[in-house]
Amino acid sequence: MQPEVAEFETIIKKHPQEKKYLMPILQDIQAKFNYLPQNALIKVSEALEVPLMDVVSIATFYNIFSLTPRGKHVITICLGTACHVRGAPLVLEEFKRRLNIRVGETTEDNLFTLETVNCLGACALGPIAVIDGDYYGQMKIRKVDKLIKKFRPEKRSKAE
């Protein structure tokens, strides 16, 4: 189910209706919904009088944007050379196994999205996992479960 058009209009109206504000508007929509819904792109195109193709080009060019829903927490695993030789593929496999998703997917509870990058530029800390912009260096398979639990809310028992 896509968000209501009125929600996009509220965000769009916070900015001057000029093409140069396309990026900030898309960033605000992405921040609110964790992705750019199709009907949001159409609304932005209409409001700024910018061809939809241009809006989609921006939305697909920058990897900060996603056209599919993302989880509340985005986990990014670096697969650059330094991280790779230090075990990043094994760390990635453990995240996939623990979350029961593949790269590019989101958990059923919409809590986690798993992504990879080719290099984060912090090779000395490799292998690296980034969650919501925070770096977790020298990742090991044994650290994966603890890191996931840090971001997963405690499940309460029915007795409470």
Backbone bond lengths (Angstrom), bond angles and torsions (degrees), N, CA, C in turn:
res aa  C-N    CA-C-N  psi(-1)  N-CA   C-N-CA  omega(-1)  CA-C   N-CA-C  phi
1 M - - - 1.445 - - 1.520 109.63 -
2 Q 1.326 116.23 125.48 1.457 120.44 -178.50 1.527 110.77 -85.44
3 P 1.335 116.39 148.88 1.464 120.28 177.73 1.525 111.45 -61.02
4 E 1.309 116.18 160.39 1.461 122.64 -178.93 1.522 111.55 -71.81
5 V 1.323 116.03 144.80 1.455 122.91 179.55 1.533 110.92 -57.77
6 A 1.322 117.94 -35.31 1.467 121.64 -179.26 1.530 111.12 -59.17
7 E 1.332 117.01 -32.42 1.464 120.30 178.96 1.525 110.88 -66.16
8 F 1.325 117.10 -36.55 1.462 120.97 178.52 1.520 110.27 -71.85
9 E 1.332 115.86 -40.94 1.459 120.10 -179.79 1.521 110.91 -59.57
10 T 1.321 117.35 -38.90 1.468 121.73 178.38 1.529 110.10 -60.99
11 I 1.315 117.02 -44.27 1.465 121.43 179.16 1.522 110.25 -66.60
12 I 1.317 116.81 -46.10 1.468 121.12 -178.04 1.525 110.85 -60.41
13 K 1.325 117.19 -40.49 1.464 121.51 -177.21 1.531 113.23 -68.95
14 K 1.312 117.30 -14.24 1.467 120.45 176.96 1.525 111.87 -73.26
15 H 1.329 115.96 -12.80 1.469 122.13 -177.21 1.522 110.43 -118.46
16 P 1.343 116.73 153.24 1.474 118.57 171.51 1.533 109.54 -60.13
17 Q 1.305 116.50 144.81 1.466 121.34 -176.19 1.530 110.26 -83.96
18 E 1.328 115.24 65.19 1.456 122.32 -179.82 1.521 109.37 -129.80
19 K 1.341 115.10 149.72 1.464 120.64 -176.77 1.529 112.23 -57.01
20 K 1.334 117.71 -33.52 1.464 119.68 -177.37 1.534 112.37 -65.63
21 Y 1.331 117.39 -11.25 1.464 121.01 178.50 1.528 112.54 -98.46
22 L 1.327 116.29 10.13 1.464 120.77 179.57 1.529 111.65 -57.58
23 M 1.325 117.55 -50.57 1.473 120.74 -178.26 1.531 111.98 -61.16
24 P 1.333 119.52 -50.13 1.473 118.10 179.23 1.530 113.18 -60.25
25 I 1.316 117.18 -35.34 1.469 119.93 178.30 1.524 110.13 -65.97
26 L 1.337 116.45 -46.04 1.469 119.77 178.69 1.530 110.76 -63.39
27 Q 1.329 116.88 -38.06 1.463 120.14 178.28 1.527 110.90 -63.15
28 D 1.324 117.01 -41.42 1.466 120.65 179.51 1.529 111.26 -66.09
29 I 1.327 116.62 -39.74 1.468 120.14 178.12 1.525 109.75 -65.85
30 Q 1.338 116.30 -44.76 1.461 121.27 178.47 1.535 110.33 -59.80
31 A 1.330 116.96 -42.54 1.465 120.92 -179.01 1.533 111.29 -63.36
32 K 1.324 116.99 -37.84 1.466 120.29 -177.23 1.529 112.43 -76.50
33 F 1.335 116.93 -40.15 1.466 120.14 -171.77 1.534 114.41 -108.88
34 N 1.341 118.23 -5.65 1.471 124.31 -176.00 1.521 113.36 66.77
35 Y 1.311 116.80 9.98 1.464 122.38 172.62 1.521 108.02 -168.97
36 L 1.337 116.08 174.26 1.458 121.52 178.97 1.526 108.75 -108.46
37 P 1.326 117.07 98.96 1.466 119.45 179.38 1.535 110.78 -62.84
38 Q 1.314 116.14 150.02 1.465 121.63 -178.70 1.523 111.48 -56.91
39 N 1.339 117.06 -43.75 1.463 118.31 -178.19 1.528 111.75 -68.15
40 A 1.327 118.17 -21.91 1.468 121.17 174.79 1.518 110.31 -70.54
41 L 1.332 116.34 -42.14 1.462 120.18 178.97 1.523 111.06 -61.63
42 I 1.308 115.76 -40.70 1.473 120.67 178.69 1.527 109.76 -64.22
43 K 1.313 116.67 -45.40 1.469 121.07 -179.12 1.528 111.23 -63.26
44 V 1.314 117.59 -41.57 1.464 121.69 178.17 1.521 109.87 -63.80
45 S 1.308 116.42 -43.25 1.467 121.66 178.15 1.523 110.86 -57.37
46 E 1.302 116.00 -46.94 1.468 120.79 -179.53 1.534 111.46 -66.86
47 A 1.312 117.13 -44.75 1.469 121.17 -175.84 1.524 112.15 -65.56
48 L 1.332 116.77 -38.73 1.461 120.51 -177.84 1.523 112.63 -93.49
49 E 1.334 116.06 -3.09 1.467 121.97 -176.84 1.535 110.93 54.26
50 V 1.329 113.49 47.59 1.459 123.00 178.01 1.518 106.84 -115.73
51 P 1.341 118.29 135.89 1.470 118.55 178.82 1.535 111.55 -55.34
52 L 1.316 116.15 138.12 1.461 121.58 -179.64 1.524 110.93 -54.33
53 M 1.315 116.98 -36.49 1.462 121.50 179.40 1.536 110.93 -58.92
54 D 1.327 117.48 -37.71 1.467 121.13 178.64 1.530 110.91 -68.69
55 V 1.315 116.57 -40.45 1.466 120.69 178.99 1.529 109.50 -64.39
56 V 1.315 117.04 -45.69 1.468 121.57 179.71 1.529 110.38 -64.94
57 S 1.326 117.35 -37.56 1.474 120.71 178.42 1.523 110.96 -60.24
58 I 1.319 117.14 -43.93 1.468 121.31 177.87 1.531 109.71 -65.59
59 A 1.317 116.20 -45.04 1.468 121.30 -176.89 1.526 112.28 -64.24
60 T 1.321 118.01 -29.02 1.463 120.57 -179.23 1.529 112.67 -95.81
61 F 1.323 117.64 -18.13 1.467 120.49 -179.26 1.524 111.43 -75.57
62 Y 1.315 117.24 -44.30 1.459 121.48 -176.10 1.528 110.84 -90.06
63 N 1.346 115.69 127.66 1.460 118.41 -176.72 1.531 113.55 -76.20
64 I 1.324 117.94 -1.68 1.467 119.44 173.26 1.522 110.56 -72.91
65 F 1.330 115.58 -18.39 1.460 120.23 -179.15 1.522 110.40 -99.90
66 S 1.318 115.24 148.82 1.458 121.43 175.97 1.525 108.65 -133.39
67 L 1.312 116.59 138.32 1.462 121.30 177.90 1.527 111.25 -93.91
68 T 1.314 116.41 -2.59 1.465 120.68 176.51 1.525 108.30 -120.43
69 P 1.318 117.14 150.88 1.462 119.44 -179.09 1.528 112.04 -57.77
70 R 1.317 115.39 138.86 1.457 121.96 178.22 1.516 108.38 -113.91
71 G 1.314 114.29 159.81 1.452 119.66 177.41 1.516 111.93 -72.38
72 K 1.297 114.75 168.30 1.464 120.76 177.68 1.526 110.22 -60.07
73 H 1.334 116.42 -35.72 1.462 121.99 179.41 1.524 108.98 -118.17
74 V 1.323 116.39 124.88 1.460 121.75 177.75 1.523 108.53 -100.12
75 I 1.325 115.23 121.78 1.463 122.08 178.90 1.523 107.26 -103.37
76 T 1.322 116.10 122.90 1.454 121.63 179.41 1.526 108.49 -117.96
77 I 1.317 115.82 127.01 1.457 121.85 178.67 1.527 108.64 -108.45
78 C 1.327 116.05 127.83 1.463 120.64 177.66 1.524 109.33 -79.71
79 L 1.328 115.04 130.45 1.465 120.78 177.36 1.521 111.86 -116.53
80 G 1.339 116.09 21.81 1.462 120.43 176.47 1.521 110.32 -62.27
81 T 1.320 116.62 169.42 1.459 121.67 -174.20 1.523 112.83 -55.11
82 A 1.327 117.78 -50.12 1.473 120.36 -178.13 1.531 111.02 -62.09
83 C 1.312 116.84 -43.55 1.472 120.01 179.26 1.529 110.74 -68.36
84 H 1.320 115.78 -38.85 1.461 121.03 -178.83 1.527 111.20 -59.97
85 V 1.331 116.11 -48.75 1.465 118.61 -177.02 1.527 112.08 -71.04
86 R 1.318 117.17 -16.73 1.464 121.04 178.58 1.527 112.48 -96.07
87 G 1.339 117.43 6.86 1.456 119.56 171.89 1.516 116.93 109.66
88 A 1.321 118.60 12.40 1.470 120.80 -179.42 1.533 113.06 -55.63
89 P 1.336 119.62 -41.31 1.471 118.13 178.97 1.531 112.93 -59.13
90 L 1.318 118.01 -35.69 1.464 120.94 177.93 1.525 110.95 -69.99
91 V 1.322 116.62 -39.01 1.468 121.21 177.73 1.525 109.08 -64.11
92 L 1.330 116.44 -44.09 1.463 121.02 178.05 1.523 110.98 -59.41
93 E 1.313 117.29 -45.65 1.470 121.16 179.17 1.525 111.31 -60.29
94 E 1.331 116.98 -36.92 1.465 120.21 179.57 1.532 110.41 -68.72
95 F 1.338 117.88 -40.78 1.462 120.16 175.74 1.532 110.12 -61.54
96 K 1.336 116.56 -43.56 1.467 120.10 179.25 1.527 110.56 -60.56
97 R 1.322 116.06 -43.30 1.466 120.95 -178.60 1.526 110.80 -67.12
98 R 1.321 117.28 -46.73 1.473 121.35 -177.27 1.531 112.27 -67.08
99 L 1.337 116.22 -35.62 1.470 120.14 -178.10 1.527 112.41 -91.70
100 N 1.337 115.91 -13.38 1.463 121.97 -178.68 1.528 111.99 59.58
101 I 1.336 115.35 43.04 1.471 121.74 176.46 1.525 109.04 -140.01
102 R 1.322 115.06 166.01 1.458 121.88 173.85 1.520 108.60 -102.44
103 V 1.312 116.33 170.03 1.462 121.66 176.69 1.527 108.43 -59.53
104 G 1.319 115.50 133.42 1.461 121.45 -179.25 1.514 113.78 91.01
105 E 1.325 117.02 -3.90 1.465 120.73 -179.07 1.522 111.18 -103.13
106 T 1.329 113.53 165.08 1.456 122.45 178.58 1.520 108.37 -120.84
107 T 1.326 116.19 141.53 1.468 120.31 179.14 1.525 109.92 -62.59
108 E 1.326 115.88 155.92 1.470 121.50 -178.06 1.520 113.05 -57.76
109 D 1.329 116.81 -31.13 1.469 120.27 -179.96 1.536 112.49 -85.34
110 N 1.334 116.52 6.40 1.474 123.19 -179.65 1.516 113.04 58.54
111 L 1.322 116.57 27.23 1.451 120.04 -178.92 1.533 111.90 -90.63
112 F 1.343 117.75 -37.77 1.456 121.09 -176.01 1.528 112.36 -129.07
113 T 1.331 115.08 142.09 1.460 123.01 168.57 1.517 105.82 -122.50
114 L 1.326 116.97 136.49 1.466 121.89 -178.45 1.524 109.88 -109.75
115 E 1.341 115.50 127.09 1.465 121.68 -179.67 1.522 109.83 -134.64
116 T 1.321 115.62 164.40 1.467 120.93 174.06 1.521 109.01 -128.82
117 V 1.331 115.22 156.91 1.460 122.07 172.93 1.518 107.79 -134.56
118 N 1.329 116.03 160.77 1.462 120.10 -178.83 1.521 113.32 -82.59
119 C 1.321 118.10 -24.92 1.459 120.55 176.13 1.515 110.06 -167.79
120 L 1.314 116.14 137.25 1.458 121.89 176.57 1.527 111.64 -105.44
121 G 1.329 116.85 -6.88 1.452 120.37 177.90 1.516 113.96 77.33
122 A 1.307 117.66 19.11 1.463 121.89 177.79 1.528 108.42 -126.03
123 C 1.313 115.12 53.18 1.462 121.97 -170.59 1.524 113.69 -58.13
124 A 1.312 117.72 -33.67 1.467 120.51 -178.70 1.526 112.20 -65.35
125 L 1.327 117.20 -20.30 1.461 121.13 -179.02 1.526 113.22 -94.73
126 G 1.327 116.82 -0.98 1.451 121.03 -172.23 1.516 114.63 -65.53
127 P 1.304 116.00 155.12 1.464 126.67 -6.01 1.533 111.33 -73.02
128 I 1.325 114.93 148.71 1.458 121.10 -173.66 1.520 110.80 -119.44
129 A 1.325 114.86 138.51 1.462 122.73 167.42 1.527 105.52 -115.97
130 V 1.319 116.22 138.27 1.460 121.19 175.70 1.518 107.26 -118.00
131 I 1.314 116.15 127.31 1.459 120.78 177.41 1.517 107.49 -124.83
132 D 1.314 115.06 118.21 1.460 122.10 179.94 1.528 111.82 53.16
133 G 1.327 116.47 36.93 1.458 121.21 176.55 1.517 114.96 88.38
134 D 1.327 118.26 -7.43 1.464 121.33 178.22 1.524 109.94 -95.12
135 Y 1.349 116.30 131.93 1.458 122.21 -176.85 1.524 110.71 -88.44
136 Y 1.332 115.15 135.79 1.456 122.32 175.76 1.523 106.46 -123.32
137 G 1.337 116.00 99.91 1.455 121.69 -174.87 1.508 113.39 -87.10
138 Q 1.345 113.68 169.99 1.460 122.94 -178.77 1.521 111.93 46.85
139 M 1.338 115.15 45.74 1.468 121.17 -179.88 1.524 110.43 -64.84
140 K 1.289 114.18 140.52 1.462 123.18 175.00 1.517 107.72 -129.62
141 I 1.304 117.09 158.52 1.461 121.64 179.19 1.531 110.49 -55.09
142 R 1.311 117.09 -40.32 1.472 120.71 -176.87 1.533 112.54 -67.68
143 K 1.325 118.37 -16.83 1.466 121.82 179.77 1.531 112.94 -87.83
144 V 1.310 117.50 -15.54 1.465 122.01 -173.18 1.527 111.81 -61.38
145 D 1.321 117.30 -51.04 1.466 120.45 -177.00 1.530 111.33 -60.32
146 K 1.310 116.66 -43.79 1.470 121.47 179.86 1.536 110.17 -62.34
147 L 1.313 116.84 -39.96 1.463 120.60 -179.77 1.527 111.25 -67.83
148 I 1.306 117.40 -41.29 1.468 120.79 177.18 1.530 109.85 -62.39
149 K 1.323 117.04 -44.39 1.473 120.82 -179.94 1.526 111.90 -61.45
150 K 1.317 116.79 -30.14 1.465 120.61 178.83 1.533 111.12 -61.87
151 F 1.327 116.73 -30.73 1.461 121.45 -176.73 1.526 114.14 -104.71
152 R 1.314 116.78 -6.46 1.466 120.27 179.55 1.524 108.47 -97.88
153 P 1.323 116.59 125.59 1.462 118.28 179.54 1.528 110.84 -61.75
154 E 1.315 115.16 146.94 1.466 120.92 178.84 1.530 108.93 -62.18
155 K 1.310 115.86 135.16 1.460 119.72 175.06 1.515 107.52 -84.62
156 R 1.309 115.92 126.38 1.465 121.16 -177.92 1.532 109.06 -87.52
157 S 1.288 115.64 146.37 1.464 119.60 178.44 1.519 109.02 -76.81
158 K 1.318 116.10 158.05 1.477 121.24 -178.94 1.521 111.47 -67.56
159 A 1.330 118.17 -21.17 1.453 122.27 -178.99 1.527 112.64 -70.44
160 E 1.340 116.29 -21.78 1.474 119.21 -176.90 1.505 112.28 -75.32
